[in-house]
Amino acid sequence: MEIKYKHLKTGNIYYLLRDDVINCTNANDHQTMVLYKRDGYPDLIFVREKEEFFEKFEKV
């Protein structure tokens, strides 16, 4: 189930797909990431550090 979030600065709507993605790059190994997509753009997928995501988005 996708959960709807609003970006606090732009007001754009996004859907949280997963909040348990693990970053495996050398510099940020094991950092937890959020996978999300913008409403109306089904093929455009974003990833952001989990803590930063919840600072910049609010659940709607």
Backbone as JSON, one array per atom type, in Angstrom:
{
  "sequence": "MEIKYKHLKTGNIYYLLRDDVINCTNANDHQTMVLYKRDGYPDLIFVREKEEFFEKFEKV",
  "N": [[0.84, -1.2, 0.0], [0.6, 2.17, -0.87], [1.6, 5.14, 0.7], [0.5, 8.44, 1.08], [2.29, 11.49, 0.82], [3.13, 14.94, 1.4], [5.31, 17.31, 0.02], [6.91, 19.65, 1.97], [7.95, 22.15, 1.14], [7.34, 22.51, -1.64], [4.75, 21.57, -1.93], [4.01, 19.51, -3.55], [2.65, 16.26, -4.21], [3.55, 13.03, -3.12], [4.16, 9.49, -3.18], [4.96, 7.18, -0.77], [6.84, 4.39, -1.22], [8.54, 2.45, -0.1], [10.14, 2.25, 3.08], [12.4, 1.12, 4.0], [14.74, 0.7, 2.59], [18.05, -0.23, 1.94], [21.07, 1.47, 1.79], [23.86, 0.72, -0.07], [26.23, 1.82, -0.88], [29.72, 2.61, -0.65], [30.46, 4.85, 1.01], [28.17, 5.34, 2.52], [27.28, 2.97, 3.66], [24.79, 0.74, 4.68], [22.98, 2.7, 5.43], [19.67, 3.75, 6.03], [17.12, 4.17, 3.68], [14.47, 5.94, 1.91], [12.12, 5.03, -0.51], [10.36, 6.57, -3.06], [7.68, 8.03, -5.06], [6.51, 10.57, -7.36], [3.25, 11.92, -7.51], [1.37, 11.41, -10.39], [3.52, 10.94, -12.0], [4.4, 8.13, -12.72], [6.64, 6.64, -13.56], [8.87, 7.84, -12.54], [11.11, 7.55, -10.06], [12.25, 8.13, -6.76], [14.88, 8.34, -4.3], [15.76, 8.84, -0.93], [17.51, 9.76, 2.02], [16.27, 8.39, 5.01], [15.75, 9.87, 7.45], [15.97, 12.51, 6.54], [13.91, 12.54, 4.64], [11.57, 12.42, 6.27], [11.79, 14.85, 7.51], [11.29, 16.68, 5.51], [8.85, 16.1, 4.37], [5.31, 15.65, 4.86], [2.76, 13.53, 6.12], [-0.28, 12.96, 4.42]],
  "CA": [[0.0, 0.0, 0.0], [1.35, 3.4, -0.97], [1.15, 6.16, 1.64], [0.62, 9.75, 0.45], [3.02, 12.52, 1.55], [3.25, 16.23, 0.73], [6.58, 17.99, 0.22], [6.6, 20.86, 2.72], [8.36, 23.35, 0.41], [6.67, 22.66, -2.94], [3.35, 21.16, -1.88], [3.78, 18.38, -4.44], [2.25, 15.01, -3.56], [4.39, 11.87, -3.41], [3.74, 8.24, -2.56], [6.03, 6.4, -0.18], [6.78, 3.0, -1.68], [9.24, 1.64, 0.92], [10.96, 3.05, 3.99], [13.4, 0.21, 4.56], [15.75, 0.43, 1.57], [19.39, -0.12, 2.51], [22.09, 2.04, 0.93], [25.03, -0.15, -0.07], [27.43, 2.49, -1.39], [30.8, 2.54, 0.33], [30.46, 5.96, 1.97], [26.95, 5.34, 3.35], [26.87, 1.58, 3.8], [23.74, 0.39, 5.66], [22.1, 3.83, 5.72], [18.29, 3.44, 5.65], [16.6, 5.12, 2.7], [13.05, 5.89, 1.55], [11.85, 4.97, -1.95], [9.07, 7.23, -3.25], [7.41, 8.53, -6.41], [5.65, 11.74, -7.41], [1.91, 11.72, -8.05], [1.26, 11.79, -11.79], [4.76, 10.56, -12.7], [4.58, 6.76, -12.23], [7.94, 6.06, -13.91], [9.93, 8.62, -11.91], [11.28, 7.03, -8.7], [13.24, 8.86, -5.99], [15.38, 7.75, -3.06], [16.27, 9.88, -0.03], [17.82, 9.27, 3.37], [15.01, 8.29, 5.75], [15.56, 10.98, 8.38], [15.75, 13.71, 5.74], [12.57, 12.44, 4.05], [10.54, 12.76, 7.24], [11.92, 16.28, 7.85], [10.85, 17.5, 4.39], [7.53, 15.68, 3.91], [4.31, 15.35, 5.89], [1.74, 12.58, 5.71], [-1.6, 13.57, 4.15]],
  "C": [[0.87, 1.25, 0.0], [0.74, 4.45, -0.04], [1.46, 7.53, 1.04], [1.31, 10.74, 1.39], [3.06, 13.79, 0.72], [4.62, 16.82, 1.05], [6.29, 19.34, 0.85], [6.92, 22.14, 1.95], [7.55, 23.56, -0.86], [5.18, 22.37, -2.91], [3.02, 20.0, -2.8], [3.47, 17.12, -3.64], [3.13, 13.86, -4.06], [3.81, 10.66, -2.69], [4.96, 7.49, -2.05], [5.83, 4.95, -0.58], [7.39, 2.05, -0.65], [10.05, 2.58, 1.8], [12.04, 2.2, 4.66], [14.47, -0.19, 3.55], [17.12, 0.68, 2.18], [20.36, 0.41, 1.46], [23.35, 1.19, 1.04], [26.25, 0.5, -0.72], [28.47, 2.54, -0.28], [30.72, 3.63, 1.4], [29.29, 5.9, 2.95], [26.42, 3.93, 3.57], [25.9, 1.39, 4.96], [22.88, 1.57, 6.1], [20.7, 3.46, 5.24], [17.72, 4.57, 4.8], [15.1, 4.92, 2.49], [12.96, 5.9, 0.02], [10.47, 5.57, -2.16], [8.93, 7.72, -4.68], [6.44, 9.7, -6.34], [4.31, 11.38, -8.05], [1.87, 12.23, -9.49], [2.47, 11.44, -12.63], [5.14, 9.13, -12.29], [5.94, 6.14, -12.54], [9.12, 6.77, -13.27], [10.02, 8.23, -10.43], [12.43, 7.79, -8.03], [13.69, 8.04, -4.78], [16.01, 8.87, -2.24], [16.54, 9.25, 1.32], [16.56, 9.41, 4.23], [14.76, 9.48, 6.67], [15.26, 12.28, 7.63], [14.36, 13.71, 5.11], [11.51, 12.91, 5.05], [10.66, 14.18, 7.78], [11.28, 17.14, 6.77], [9.47, 17.17, 3.86], [6.6, 15.46, 5.1], [3.25, 14.43, 5.3], [0.42, 13.31, 5.5], [-2.66, 12.5, 4.03]]
}
